[in-house]
């Protein structure tokens, strides 16, 4: 298979980038998208060119590192897969493929197709965990968890933090990511203790880092490679509102004393 690739090239975070065209030929339809880029980079190196920088690690759809905007869609045209799981048979022979990095204020471009997604790490650090203040870890199966809630928590926990939801949203919102992280802890007994503080801290971190508000177009759910449901956003919003009301009530009580 032969393709024309239009790839975003940017030397560093401060440089001005542009789309550059490349031709690749003899690509197997069973090659992954990254194997195709590897072929291109090998060609560039052999001819004295500068290889295209792109992010990857496991190449098994687990780590969430791969983050390419392909023909106007995060992770490409196939639903429910990451870029590393995308194969060239998904494209027409001779097609032109546009490849860009995530486009979001909170995800600045580092080089070429690599963006800085440390904003997600900062959101998790703000409260996306169960702290030692909740007590020691109990023995397995000593705390009964209803199957409905355990299944919902597991579904939310499948989020790999790739950022496709942000890239798909017209406002570059991180609501689906935070909703998933908040939900998978708040649904379980161990996570309920800090649920109110957790959602407030994570939402505050999201706002401070420059993410936009939810656009309510469900584009995040449609493009999420793990199929995370927007139900988690509703659960997060409800938890945030309840936490805010309780915080205001406590403040009023303290002021009246």
Buried (B, 14 or more C-beta within 10 A) or exposed (E): BEBEBBBBBBEEEEEEBEEEEBEBEEBEEEBBBBBBBBBBBEBBEEEEEEBBBBBBEEBEBEBBBBBBBBBEBBBBEBEEBBBBBBBBBBBEEEBEBBBBBBBBEBBBBBBBBBBEBEBBEBBBEBBBEBEEEEEEEEEEEEEEBEEEEEEBBEBBBEBBBBBBBBBBBEBBBBBBBBBBBBBBBBBBEBBBBBBBEBBBBBBBBBEEBBBBEBBEBBBBBBBBBBEBBBBBBEBBBEBBEEBBEEEEEEEEEEEEE
